[in-house]
């Protein structure tokens, strides 16, 4: 074996980088979304053993919806990428480019076994730039091909060293080969086919047998005229070891998939569900189509499913001529290579073994797969193709006068292929570019129209997306997913009637239940989402909640392990005020997937509805154990800790809010609640900083503005509170508590009774029954020395709240003062500086010096006041997706509707309230004594 020169290595690496450097600018597209973005197995919080229990997409192998693609070592490399750069696509693409360069170098070493130095370099260069590899290199999921190819070639190169001097067997390389085959198989299933390539190499290259020689030897042995030669026996022994190891790997693989083939629909592979002879004719026709892609990679497409290749339904179809020509060419090459023992024949037989054997698992000839054609599965077969082309180039260049022409032609081929590869890589920059480029090649694939629609939908361009989805329904009228996409887009456009009609059409296309036949085996799991989507749509109408529940139950009856149906039904049951039934639904979903952080989060929300805060906090913590960055669990668990009032929980609540704002740096609610925690801890500087940060992010943030003003008021910085209150009232002119606080500051610190009166009168214009505003207006009249008016005002206030004893006492004080002044012959005007209790002390249950909670969700029932908070704005329940993709791509869970929760006051807060109440009563008594003495 010729040693590789460093110049050759640098040339190959430079060429690979030159063709694929722009892949570093590409994102995660197509299958990358499911394999990377939505795959929980990449997250450090997922136990490492899960990689060996789940399929390539993160679905447990035991589940029926699993694709049964078992590639744990490939997923492990994704996980390493995640540790380095999380979801930054650059590192993922960079590693793919480097792996492709490594494959090219190993392939060059392989070629050196069969070809001379220059010819083998030509084969490696052609392999490095071939456009058919773009999907495998630029698509992150193509790493399975890259890793499998590395270990496949390494296993083969190790096996070539198993022949010692004097034709002895060296067992160490054979053991190493078996280990490398196992590793290749754990990267992708086709890795096991290298065993067949090793067998072909052993018989026809290492031992130099030809097919006639083998037949003659077998005939002689059968007739008893001769025994097997020693070399043949050694060969048989090595082959037996290889075959047994292969069978063991196959048995293990079958056990891993639990003897179940994945469930594919006619949309994934139409020929697989067709009757004879259409199935056989179509599958055989796909072989020359794949061969043509290797020979002429001018029209490449990322998706060849559905109607891309029309079925070959008759032997009279002219496309059968391509099948016959393909088999004829393959037969001629095999006949030439197997009948002769010269070096050219050995090169051809090894090239054919590289083309045929690794392609068998994806050929559909022995078992159906989930695609019609996939360019990335041609990655290894293209090695054999490149060997054939290079071998033909060598033969042409050796002819008289053809050397320069052949080199010129090869230079043109390499240049055009490199340019095609570079330009093709740009198509993978975004999903929109990828799928629109595919539509230029094939307009008969409804999935492509759907995927362009999805790309536009992700850009919130719903009108254009709708046009593509509708076109998908025209191209494939029975495509359930396309009609679901139409329904979802109509819903996004607030056209509920059209959305419901589209969902009803999709539901009518579902396979009918056949007695005795398992329903789940005849329907794609994602198509059952039509029931979820339709139910989610109609439950917006409170009069149709039972109808929505019936749809959820229908989906569950069709597929009892349909986790999403339990999740969505749990949310509906909460809306129907059936928390215990909702809890049962979530617990059933957790039986199916106890590692789902969103489910634990939903269960915590149910606990809150059932007034079980301790259990809710435990379930929030379970969600965070599974996903430490679960944003809503971080926020709401911190909020729950804050509400508990327990000082020992305050540091952890603060830590969780800080983690939340790192994840959501533009969400003002996180900073606001950090400010509220700081106010609880009397850390005024920190509270001010967090509140101002929240206001900068969300101008007009009502609760942050009010509590910042309140903070200034409590810190004896009342005049600094006024500009903040002015900003609050600019955005929320009728904010009652803001008006009361402003009136209090104007009267007691600015001595501006006119401004204070305007604040209280504005409240009463919109809410004439507001006792606090009415009473404080009475105080203004008293401060303005208008005792008769103050008396009438207090009488009216007492009529509004006849049970409030302090109003009655204040009225008595005013009347006593008026009587005393009349007796003294004075004008009915109070002495300078005398007044009723200050606004912030007027009512035990209306004090504005307490932090105020948003009345919509934090309605306090105790008497010392309420503080305003925005925690409810983030208390969202994680629930089922509002809509589900019709193309099987995993979708992220959407947030549900805000949950309104009653705040439970802690013991500490109640004690604080009692202290403030006592202080207020003492103050009242003191002022009453002053008034009485006057």
N, C-alpha and C positions, 0 to 999 in steps of 0.2 A: 504494500500500500504506500503510495507516494505521500511524502510529508507535505502538509499545506504550507505554503509560503505566507509570510505576514503580509506581503503585498496583495495576495489573493484575498486574504481575510479582510484587509482594509478596503479593497475594491468592492467586495460584496456588501460590507457594512455601510460604506458610503453610498452605494447605489440604493440600498434599502432606505436609508435616512433621507436621501434625495427624493425618493418616490413618496414617502409617507410622513415627512415632517409636518405637513399641513394637517395630519390627523390629530396633532396636539391641540388644534384649534376647534376640534369637533366636540360636541357634547354627548350626552347619553341619549341614544335614539332607538326606536323600535324595541327589540327584545332586551336591550340594555335596561330599559325602565323596570321590567319585571325582575331581571336577574341582579340588578344593582340597586336601584333606587328603592324598590319595594321589598327587597329581600332582607328579612330580619337576621338571617344567618351571618351577615357582614358585621353586625353591630357587636361590640365587645361585650355587651350585656347578655348576649345569647351564649349559652354554654357551648364549648367547642365540640362536644360530642354530638350536638344537633346537626353538624355538618355531615355526619355519617349516618344520620337517621332521616334526613330530608333529601329531596331531589334538588336538581340544579337551580330551581326557582324558589327554594325555601319551603316547599310544600312537603309535609310528611309522606314518606313513601307508602305508608299504610293507607293513606286516603285515596279514594277512587279518582279524585280529580287530579292526582299527581300525574305528571308526564312520564314518570319512571326513568327519567334521565339522571343516572347516578354518577355524579362527577365531583366528589367531595374535595379532591385536591385542587381542582380549578377554583372552586368556591373559596378554598383556603387562601389562594393568592389574591382573590378579591378582598378578602378580609384583611390581608396584610396591606393592600392598597388603602383600605379604609383607615387602618391604624396610622398610616403615614399622612394621608391627606383628606380623610373622610370622603366627601362626595365631590371632590375636585376632579373633573374628568381627565386632567392633564396627565396625572401619574398613571392612570389606568391605560391611556393610549400610549404613553411612553414605554411602559413595560411590554405592551403588545408589539411595538416596533422592534424593541430589543430581542424579544423572543423570535420574531420572524427572521431577524439577522442570524440568530443562533441556529435556526432550522436550516437556513441557506448554507451555513458553514458545515453543518453535519451532512447535509445533502451532497455537498462537494466531496466530502470524504467518501460517501457512498458511491458517487460516480467514479471515483478513482479506482474502485474495484473492477469496473467494467470498461472504462474509456481511458484514453490517453489524457495527458495533462490539459491540453488546450481544449479538447472536445468536452471534457468533464467541466471545465470552467464555463464553457458556453452553456451547458445544461444548467449549471447553477445560476448563471446570470439570467437566463430565461425564466427560471423559477422565481428569482428574486423580484422580477418586474412584471410578471404575468398579471393582467388585470383581474383575472378570476379570483385572485387572493384578496382583493380589496375588502370584501365583506368579512373575511376571517381576520384580517389585520386591523382594519379601522373600526369594525364593530367590536365592542369590548367582549361580548359573549363569544366571539370567535377565538378567544384565548383557549377554549377547550381544544380546538383543532391544533393550535400552536404547541401547547404543552404535550398533547398526545403524540404529535409528530416528533417532538424532541426525544421522548422516551422510546417511541417506535424505532427511530433510526439508531438510537443508542443501543437498544436491545439487539437489533440486527447486526450492528458493528461488533458488539460483544460476541455474538454467536459465530461470526466469521473467524474468531480466534479459537474455536473449540476443536480444530483439527491440528493435532500435534505432529511431530516428526514420525516418520514411518507409519503414517495414517492412524496414529493412536488417538484416543478420545481424551480431550482436556475438559474435565467436568466443571471447573470453576467458572469459565465463561458461560457454560450452559445454565448453571445455577443463577449467575448474574442476569442472563437473558430472561429467565422466568420471572425474576424479581422485577426487572425493568418492564416486562410485559404487564405485570400486575399494576405497576404504577401508571403505565400508559393507559390502562383500562380504567383506572380511577380518575383519570383526567377526561377521557371520553371513551365510549364503548368500543369504537372502531380500533382502539389500540390492540385489542386481542388478535386482530387479523395479521399482525406481524409474525405470529407463529406459522401461518401458512406461507408467508414470504420466506421464512427461514427454511421450511421444508423444501420449497422449490429450489432455493439456493443450494441446499445440501445435496439434493439428487442430481440436478442438472448442471450445476456450476462446480461445487466442491468435488463431487465424485465423477463428474463428467459423463453421466449417463445420457443416452438419448432414448426416446420412446421406443424405437425398434429394439434397442439393446435390452430394455426392461422387459418388453414382451417376450423376447427370445429367452431371457433368463428364466422367467416364470414358466414358460412352456417346457423348458428343459427340466426344471425341478418337478413339475407336475407329472411329466412322463417318466420320472425316475432316472433319467439319464445322467443327471448331475445334481449336486447340492449347491446351496447358495454360497457364493464366494465370501471370503472373510470380510472384504470391504463392504459387501452388501449387508452382511449381518451387523457390522458396526453402524452402517447407515440406518438400518431398521431399529437398532437399539436407541439411537439418538432421536429418531422420529417418534418412537413409542413414548419416550420421556416428554417430548414436546406435546404430543397429542394428549397424554394423560394430564399434563399441567393445564392444557387448554380446557379439557373437560372439567377439571376442578374449578377453574375460573368461571366457566359457564354455569356450573351448579351453584356457586356462590352468588353469581349475578342473578340467577333465577330466584334464589332465596331472598335476595334483597328486594326484588320487585314483588315478592310474595306470589309468584307464579301467575301474575296478572299482567296482561298487556294494557297499555294506556288506552283511554277512551278517546277516539277521534270521530269527528262528524264528517258528513259528506262535503261540508264546506272546506274542511282542511285538506281532504284528499278525495275528490269525487270518484276516482276510479276504484278506490278501496271498497266502496259500497255498491259498485256496479255489478251487474250479472255477467256471466260469460257470454260471448267471448270478449266483450268490451273491456273487462278488467285486464285480461291477459294481453290483448292487443295494445292497450294504452300503456301498460307498464313496460312492455318491450319497446314501444316507440320512444319512451322517455330516455332509453339508453343512447340512441343517436342524437337526441336533443342535447344531452349532457356532453356528448363528444363534440358536437358543433360549438358549444360554448367554450370548450378548450381550444378548438381550432380557430374560432372567429369570435373573440369576446368583445364584439362591438356594441351589442345591445344587452346590457346587464340590468337586472331587476332584483330588488330586494325581497320580493314576495311573488312566488310562482304558484300560489294556491288558487282555490276556487276555479273560475272559468278561464284561467290563463292558457292552459293547454286543453282544447276541446277533446272530448272522449273519442277514441277510435272505435267506432261501434260496428264496423263491418270489415270483412277481409278485402272488400273492394275499395276501401279507402286508399287513396294514392299515397298517403303517408306511410303505409306499410312497406313501400319500396325503400324508404330510408332505413327501416328496420332490417330488411333483407340485406341491403348494402352494408350496414354496420356489421351484421353477423358474418357476412362473407369476408369482409376485410379482417375481422378478428380471427376468423377461422384460417385464413391464408397466413397470417402472421404466426399463429400458434403452430400450424403445420410446418412452416419453415423453421421455427425455432426448436421444435421438439424432435425433428427428424435429423438434425445435424448437430455436431458437437463442436464446431468452430466458435471462435470468440464472438463473432457477430450474432450467431444464434443464441449464445448465452446472454448477450446484452438484451436481445429482443425478449427472451423468455422472462428475464428479471423485470424489464420494463412492463410487460403485460401483467406480471404478478402484482406490481405496484399499482397498476390501473384497476385491475379487476377485483382483487381480494379486499382492499380497504373500502371499495364502493359497495360491496355486497350488502352490508347492513342497511344502507340507505337506498337500495335499489327497488324496494317494494316487491321483489320477486319471491321472497320467502315469507315475509311478514310485512304488514302495512306499517307505514310511518306517518307522521303528522304533517307531511308536506308532499308536494308533487316534485318540485325541484328546489334544491337549496345550494347556492353557489359555494357556500363555505365547506360543504362536505366533499367538494372536488379538490380540496387543498392537498391531500395526500395522493389521490389518483393523478393529479397534475405532475407529480414527480416522475411517474412512469412516462407520461406524455412528453415531458421535457427531455427525458433520456432518449426517447424515440426520435424526437426532432433533432437533437444533437447528433445522434448516430446517423441519421439521414444526411445531416449537414456534413459530417465527416466523409461519408461516401461520395457526396457530390463534390466536395472540395478536392478529393483525390483524383477525380477525372481530369483529363488533360484540358487545360485552358479554362477550367471552371473555378479554380481556387479563388481568384480575385472576385469573381462574380458572387460566389457563395458567401464570401466574407462580407461583401457589400450588402447582399440580401439579409444576412444575419444582423448586420449593423442597423439596417433600416427596421427590421423586425423588433430588435431590442429597443430602439429609440421610440418607435410608435407605441410599443407596449408600455414603456416607461411614462410617456406623456399621457396615454389613456389612463394608466393607474393613478397618476398625480391628479388629473382632472376628475376622475371617478371618486377620489377620496373627498373632494369638496362636497359631493352630494350628501355625505354623511355629517355635514356640519350641523344640520337641524332636521327634525322630522319633516317639516314642511318641504324642504329641499329634497330630502330623500324620496318621499312619496310622490312628489310632483315629477321627479326624474323617472320614477318607475311608471307613472301614467303615460309618459312619452313612448315607452316600450310596449305597454300593455294596457288597453282601455277596457278589457273584458273581465277584469278582476274587481269585484265589488269591494273586496277588503281594502284595496288601494284607495278607492274613492272614500271609503269610511275613514281611513287613516289620515288622508289629507284633511277631511272634515275635523278629525280629532285635533290635528295640529292647529287649525284655525280656531277651534273651540278653546284650546288652551290660551290663545291670544285674545279671547273674548270677542272674536269676530263671528258672532253667531249667525248673522244673515248669510255670509259666504259659506260658513260651515253647513248650514241647512241645505244649500244648493248641492253640495257634494254628497251629503247624506241621501237626499232625494234621488240623485243620479245613481247612487249605489242600489237603491230599491228598484230602479228601472233596469239596471244591468242584471240584478239577481233578485227578482220579485219575492222569492221565498226565503230571503236572508233575514232571519229573525233579528240579528244584531243590528242590521241597517235600519229596520223599523224602530227598534229601541232607541237608536241614535237620533232619529227624526223626532221621536217623542220627547227625548231629553232636551233637544235644542228648542223645540216649540215651548217647552216649559221655561227654559232660560229666557225666551223672548216674551214670557208672560202670556202665552197663548194656550191656556189650559185646555180648552175644548179640543183644539187640534192635537195637543199632546196626548190626551186621553184616547182619541181616535187612533193615533199611531200605535199606542200601547195595546189597544184592543186588537188591532190587526196582527201585531207581533204575537200576542197570546193565542190568536186563532191558528197560527202556523205551528204551534208546539205539537209534537207527536202525541197522538191519542194513546191513552192507557190501554194496553192489551192484557187481558187476564192471563196470569201465569208467566208473563215476561217482565223482567225487571225494568222498570221505567228509566232508572238512572243510566243504564247502559245505552240508551237510545237518544240521549239528549246531552248537549254540552252543558256543564254546570253553570256557566255564565249566562246561558239563555234563560235559566230559571229566574234570573234577576228581573225579567219582565213583570213577574208578580210583585216583586219588591217595589219596582219603580212605579207601577200602576197604583199600588197601595199607598206609597208615599205621596203620590199626586192627589188622590181623592181624599186622603185624611186631612187635607187642609180645610175641608168642609166638615165642620163638627157634626153635621147630620149624617155623615157617611162613615163614621168611625167603625161601626160594626161591619160594614162592607169591606173596609180596608183590612180589618182583622181576619175576615174570612179568606181574603187573598193570601195573607201570611200563612194561615193554617193550611191552605191548599198547597202552597209551596213546600211546607214542612211534610205534609202527607206524601208528596211526590218524592221527596228526598229527606228522610229523617235526620241526616247528618248535614243539612244545609244550615250552616252556622249563621250566615247573614240574615236568614229569615227570623231566627230567634232574637238576634240583636235588634232588628227593626221592630219586631213585635213587642219586645220589651219597652222600647221607646213609646210605642203607641199605647201600651197598657198604662204607662205613667201618665200619658195625656188623658186617658180615660179614668184617671184616679183609681187605678188598681195596682198599687205598688207591690203587694205581695205576689200577684201573678207576674208582674214584671220581673220581680226578683227570681221567680222560678224559671222564667225564660232565659235570663242571663246566666243562671246557674247551669242550665242545660247547655247553653253555648260554651260555658267554661269546661264542661265535661268533654266537649269536642276539641277545645283548644284552650288549655289552661295557661298557655304561655302568651296569650294575647293581652297586652297591657291595656288596650282600649276597653276590653270586656271588664277587667277589674275596675277601671275608671267608671264605667257605666253602673256597675254594681254599687260603687260608692255613692253615686248620685241617688240611687234607689234608697240606700241606707239613710241619706239625708232626708229624703221625702218621708221615710218611716220614723224620723226623729231618733236615729241611731248614730250620733256623731262619732262615738268611739269606734264602732264597726266601720263607719265610712272612712275614718282616718286610716284604719288598718288596711282597707282595700285600696285607698290611694297609695299607701306605701308599697303594696304588692305591685301595683302598676309601675311605680318608680323603680322597684327592684328589677323588673323586666326591661324597663326603658327609662333610665335615669334622666332622660331629656324629654320625657312626655310633658309637653308644655301645659296642657290643661290640668294634669294631675299635680304638677308643680304649683301652679297658681292656686287651685282650689284647696289643696291640702294646706298650703301656707295660710290661706284665708280662714280655713277651719281652725287652725292653730291660733291664729290671731283672735278669732271670735271667742275661743275658749277662755281667754283672759289669764291663762296660766303662764306665769313669768318664765317657768322652765322651758316652755315651748317657744318662747319668743326668739331665741337665737336661731333655732332650726327654721322657723317661719321666715326669718330674715334671710337666711342662707338660700332658701328655696326661691324667694322672690328675686334675689340677686342672680341665681341661676336662670330664672325665667327671663329676666331682662337681658341676659347675655344671648339667650335664644331668640328673643323678640325685642331687639333694641329700640324698635320704633313704636312699641305699644305703651302708651301713656299710663295705662292702668297699672302696670307693674311698678312704675316709679311712684305713682300715687299711693299704692298700698305700702311701699317702703316708707313713704312719708307718714302714713297713719301709724305704722309700727314705731317709728321714731317719736311721734307725738305721745304714744302710749308710754314710751320709756323716758319721756321728758328730755329727749335729745333734740332741742329746738333747732339748732343749726343744721343738723342732718335733715330734720323734717322740712325745713325751709328749702334746702337744696333739692330734695327729691320732688317737692311740690312744684318748684319752679321748672324743673326738668320736665315734669308731666305737662305743665302748661305750655312750655315751648313746643313740645311735640303735638299737642292738641289744643290750639288756641280756643278759648271759650269753654275749657273743661270745667263744668259747673262745680263738681264736688271739690276738685283741687283748688279752684279759686276761693270757694267759700272757706275751706279748712285752712288755707294759707292766711286769709283775713282773720279767721278765728285764732290762729296761732299768734299773730301779731297782737290781737286784743288781749289774749291771756298772758302775753309777755310784756304788758304795759307799753306796747308800741302801737297804740290805737290809731294814731294819725297815719302811720305807715299802712294800716289796714284799709284806709279810705280809698286810695287809688286801685287797690285790688278789688274792692267792692264795686267801684265804678266800672271796672272791666267786666266783672261778673254780671252786673245789671245791664251793661251794654249788650251782652249776648243773651241774657235771660232777664228781661225787664220785670217779670212778675215773680221773681224768686223771693218767696215770702221770708225765709230765714235771713237771706242777704239784706232785704229791706229792713227787717227788725234790727239786725246788728248795726247797719249803717245809721238808722235812727237813734239807736242807743249811743253810738259814738258821737254823733252830731250834737245830741242834747247834753250829754254828760261831760264831753271833753272839748267840744267846740262852742258849747252854749248856743247852738244854732237851733232854736226851737222851731223856727219856720221850716228848715230843711227836714227836721225830724218829723214834723207834722205831715209834710208832703209824702214821706216814706210810708207812714202808717195809713194815710188816706188812700195811697195807691193800692195798698193791700186790700183795704175795705171796699174799694171799687170793684175788684174782681171776686172778693170773698167777704161779703157783708157779715157773715157769721163767724169771722175769725176773732175769738175772744181775746187772744193775746194782743193783736193789733189794736182792737177797740180799747182795751184797758190802757195800753201804752199811750194812745191818743188822749185819754183822760188825763194821764200824767202830764202830757204836754200842756193841756189847758190849765192844769194846776200850776205848772211852772210859769205860764204866761199870766198868772194871777187872775184868771177868769174863773172864779169859784162857782158861780151859778152854772156856767157851761160845764165845768168839771163835774158838778153834782148831777146834771142831767145825763151826762155821758156815763157816769158810773151807774146811774139807775138803769140805763139801757143795757149796760154790760151785765148787771146783775140779772136782768130779765133774760139775757141770753144764757147765763150760767148761774142759775139760782142756788146751786149747791156749793158754790165756791165761797167759803167763809171769808177769805182774805178780801174779796171785793166788798162784801158787806161791812167789814171792819173799816176799809178805806172810805167807803161812803159815809160811815158814821163819823170818821175823823173829819172829813170835809164839812159835814153838816155842823159838827161841834165847833169847828173853826169859824164857820159863817155865823153861828149864833153868838159866839163870843165877840166877834167883830161888830155885829149889830148892837149888842148890849153896850159896847164901848163907843158906839157912834162912829166907828171907822168904816172906810170904804171896804167893800168885799174884795180885798186884795191881800194875799199872804205876805208875810214878812220876807225880806230878801234872804235867799239861801235856803228857805224851807221847802221841802218837797216830799212827795211820796217815794216809796222805794224805787231805786234806779231800775231801768228797764230790764237789766240782766237779772234782777232779783224779784221781778214782779210776780211770777207764777212759779210754783214748784215744778210744774210740768211743762213750762214753756221757756225755760232759761236758754238764752242763746249762747251762753258761755260754755255750753257742752258741744262736743263735736257732733256734727249732724250727719245722719245716714240718709241715703236716698230713700224717700218714702215708698218708692215702687217696690223695693225688695228688702229693706232693712227696717221695717216698721217696728219701732220700739214700743213696749207696752208699760215700761216703768215711768216714774213721774219726774225724773230729773232732766229729761230732755233727750233729744236725739241728735246724732251726728251724721253728717252726710258722707257717704262713701260710694265708690264706684266698683266695689268688688263684684256686685251683681252683674256688671256689664261683661265680666269674663267668666261667670259661672255657667259655662256651656257644657252640655252633655255630649260626649263623643258618641256618635250613633252610626247607624248604617249609612252608606253613601246615599245621598239624595237620588242619584241616578247611577246606573252601572254601565260600564262600557259594553258595547255590543261585540267587541273584538277580542275579548278575553284578556285584555291588558289589565293588570292589576291597578286598581284605583285607590287613591288614598281616602280614608274615612273622613266624611264631612262632619262639621259640628252641628249639633241640634239647636233647639231653641233655648233661650235663656231660662234657667230654672229660678224661680223666685223662692227665696228661703227666709223664714222668719229667724231673726237674730235672737239667740238666747243669751241673756246677760249673765256674766260670771258672778261669783260671790264677791270678788274684789270690786267689780263695778257697782254692785248693789250697795256695798259698804260705802263706796265713794259717794254714791247718790244720797245715802242717808246723811252723811256728813254735810253735804252741800245743802240738803234740806234743812238741817238744824241751823246751819249758818244763816240761811235765808230767813228763817223764823226769828232768829236773834236780831237780825238786822231790821226786820219789820217791827219788832217790839221796841227797838231803840228809836226808830223814826216816829213810831206812834207816841212814844213818851215825849219826844221833842214837840210834836204837833200839839199834844195835849197841854204841855206847859205854856206854849204860845197862846 
